[in-house]
Amino acid sequence: MGNAARGDRWITVASGVLLVAVIVGLGAGVAYVAPRVWAATQSQAATADTAFTLPGSSIRVPLDRGWQRGPLVGDEGGTVLRSPDGTLEVELRTLPAATLEEARESLGAGASVSTETTASGATLLHAPRGAGERVGVVWAGEGAVAFTARTRDGIDRDAALADLLARMEPAP
Amino acid sequence: MRRAVHHRRAVVALIAASAVAMVGCAPSKTDASWPAPQFAPTAAIHREAPTPLAPDAVPLNPQRARIDAIGMDARWATLQVADPLNALVEQYVRAAAEVAATSAGAALVPQAHDPGAGLGARGCERGATFAPADDVREAAGSSVAIVCDVVLAAGDVVAMRLRTVGAEGSDDAVTFLADRGSGWSGDVAALVADPSVLWRDAVEAARRGAGSLSTSVIADPGPEEAASFALALRRAVPATGSLAVPLPEGFSAPELAGLAAWRPPTQEEPAWVVFERDRIADALTPEGIAVLDASGPMTVPAAGPGAAPPPCDLVPCIAMTLDDGPSTYTPAMLDELGAHRAAATFFVLGQNASAFPDTVRRAAAEGHEIANHTWDHPDLTELSDEEIRRQLDDTAALLRRLSGQPVDVFRPPGGFVDDRVVGVAGQPAILWSVDTRDWAGPDAGDLRAFTIGEPQRGSIVLMHDIQAVTAGVFDDVLTGLSDRGFSLVTVDHLFGGDVPAGIVRQG
């Protein structure tokens, strides 16, 4: 009888500890996941070719049919684009850079920053950052858009990113 | 006990709730069939040079000219058969030698060297046109080095790359081609009708390789860039189905200027852009299409050593003359001449030609000169005019029939000749400047040393292909003369096809 009581008490304590751990973990998970869940629910797939302009930016961003667009967690004006096959995700933020140099410094990538011109004539700064990730800025004189592009599973989606960037242009 | 059960149910419920939440976070539906944009295919950029062929992939006449007065060591090769490619190659070497001579303030005079000079190593050394410039100069041991590579041998097409590494950092190269099917020959740049197409493709390849995210249209090259690229095209290496072009050192373009990962080619780290034939077909000339389409076993034939003789204004030439044959020794001596790519002039006796007609035919077919030495070796000065004519005419008729060559010169037996004999003969009388006296029973070692050591540029050397001692040392003699830098040519070629009238002793 004494042994049975001790066993019951041990189960009670263990269950309590497990319960607390699960509650803490779940709380943290919910805090992290909830905004994303919310963002995912807000994400919409473009049903036709369309375009948008980020708040505070003068750059028009084209969006092909099938691309998904949703809010960017932690950045009210930002947006996240996902390629139709889900292999490329591009976060876009308005960058309050007055000069090209400021835009360059915002990348913080030092000498590895490349400077190019897009097909639409905007200045494009970009640099690799880790495996499958690129950061950059599309700068068109006033107002700039910063981007962070990530690919999944090591798939090369440079051409898709370049295609997206190529058609960004100063809003009319 | 019931409380424990209650706790377990709570835990299970929480885990289930977590799972539901994770499912909610799962990626939304994707379209795996999305045709993701792709960059247009481009040429490929390699940091390694193309691999040349082994020089023996093509039947060649290897050549070498070392001229100390102008600090030049030139190694090149020509096709064994007569071909316009040979003239292009020799023209390149001559031009480079003239520049070296001007730079040195000395005349361009072919130089023979002392025995043991080591100039028997001739022709292309595989990879020399792609090696670092310092290595090329050091291997040559001279301030100006000319080297060559065979870079293509397919079907009817042969391509040879030549390079001149100069004293003051100059480094020039060009690839010459011969398409024996069409008869076309020229430098590789002539294969490209629109270099700007290749330029743009090269820039596209370079920027993609450097991680460009731009899709802007690539501008045509400016005048300086176009000139630099045109020079690079001359150095290109054709292959079956592709053309490899070395990008100029420091190669850049507005589209590359801002790319952090673009490393312009340097001497230490060159860059080659390889264009696939199908991608640049519209930018090629018809000759270019034919060259890049060439495939299969190389068809350029081999030929005897006299078929495409060397340029005696660049290399020290001498004429090896062999009298009184043919004999049973002659075929082996022909083998040795062929192995050394050396031509000779056979002063043949009519009576021996009739005894060994196949040997005469063979010697002629291998490009050696067949010349008249009378029918049976009389002292012509002792004969009447009529007898002289009969000795020479009967022999000439037979030799023309056997050799298919004109028989335009004669050698009077024993060297006995006077103005009357020359007048009756109506041909140049070819004597000699180096008499080896091999007929007088010399020691083989003495004969070998004398025959190797005595000749000077332009010498006419007298030997006999009926003497056992001559046949015994002949291969060593050819090796020794080659080692001194000599090229052995026919009498006719020694005089550039225009042998002077009268009695001739020296070229």
Contacts between the chains, C-beta under 8 A, distances in Angstrom:
chain1	res1	chain2	res2	distance
A	8	B	1	5.9
A	8	B	3	7.7
A	8	B	4	6.3
A	11	B	4	4.2
A	11	B	7	7.4
A	12	B	3	6.0
A	12	B	4	6.2
A	12	B	7	6.9
A	15	B	4	6.4
A	15	B	7	3.4
A	15	B	8	6.8
A	15	B	10	7.8
A	15	B	11	6.8
A	16	B	7	7.3
A	18	B	11	5.8
A	19	B	7	6.7
A	19	B	10	6.2
A	19	B	11	6.3
A	19	B	14	7.4
A	22	B	11	6.6
A	22	B	14	4.8
A	22	B	15	7.2
A	22	B	18	7.7
A	23	B	14	7.2
A	25	B	18	7.9
A	26	B	14	6.4
A	26	B	17	7.1
A	26	B	18	5.6
A	26	B	21	7.7
A	29	B	18	6.9
A	29	B	21	6.8
A	30	B	21	6.6
A	33	B	21	6.1
A	33	B	22	7.7
A	33	B	24	7.7
A	33	B	25	5.0
A	36	B	25	6.0
A	37	B	21	7.5
A	37	B	24	5.1
A	37	B	25	5.4
A	40	B	24	7.8
A	40	B	25	7.0
A	40	B	28	6.0
A	43	B	28	6.3
A	66	B	31	6.0
A	66	B	34	6.3
A	68	B	28	6.8
A	82	B	30	8.0
A	83	B	34	6.5
A	83	B	36	6.9
A	84	B	30	6.7
A	84	B	31	4.3
A	84	B	34	3.8
A	85	B	30	5.4
A	85	B	31	5.7
A	85	B	32	5.4
A	85	B	33	7.7
A	85	B	34	4.0
A	85	B	36	6.6
A	86	B	27	5.9
A	86	B	30	3.5
A	87	B	36	7.4
A	88	B	36	7.8
A	111	B	260	6.2
A	112	B	260	4.8
A	112	B	261	7.5
A	113	B	260	6.0
A	114	B	210	7.5
A	114	B	211	6.9
A	114	B	212	7.1
A	114	B	213	7.8
A	114	B	258	5.7
A	114	B	259	4.7
A	114	B	260	4.7
A	114	B	261	7.0
A	115	B	258	3.4
A	116	B	212	6.1
A	116	B	213	6.6
A	116	B	214	4.0
A	116	B	216	7.3
A	116	B	255	7.5
A	116	B	258	5.5
A	116	B	259	7.1
A	117	B	214	6.3
A	117	B	216	5.4
A	118	B	214	6.0
A	118	B	215	7.5
A	118	B	216	6.5
A	119	B	214	7.2
A	119	B	215	5.0
A	119	B	216	4.9
A	119	B	217	7.2
A	124	B	213	6.2
A	124	B	214	6.3
A	126	B	213	5.5
A	127	B	260	7.1
A	128	B	211	6.7
A	134	B	213	7.5
A	136	B	213	7.2
A	157	B	36	6.4
A	158	B	39	7.2
A	158	B	211	7.2
A	158	B	213	6.4
A	159	B	36	7.0
A	159	B	37	4.6
A	159	B	38	4.9
A	159	B	39	4.6
A	160	B	36	5.0
A	160	B	37	4.8
A	161	B	213	6.1
A	162	B	37	7.6
A	162	B	39	7.3
A	162	B	212	7.6
A	162	B	213	4.5
A	162	B	214	6.8
A	162	B	215	5.3
A	163	B	37	4.2
A	163	B	215	6.9
A	165	B	213	5.8
A	166	B	214	7.4
A	166	B	215	4.5
A	166	B	216	7.8
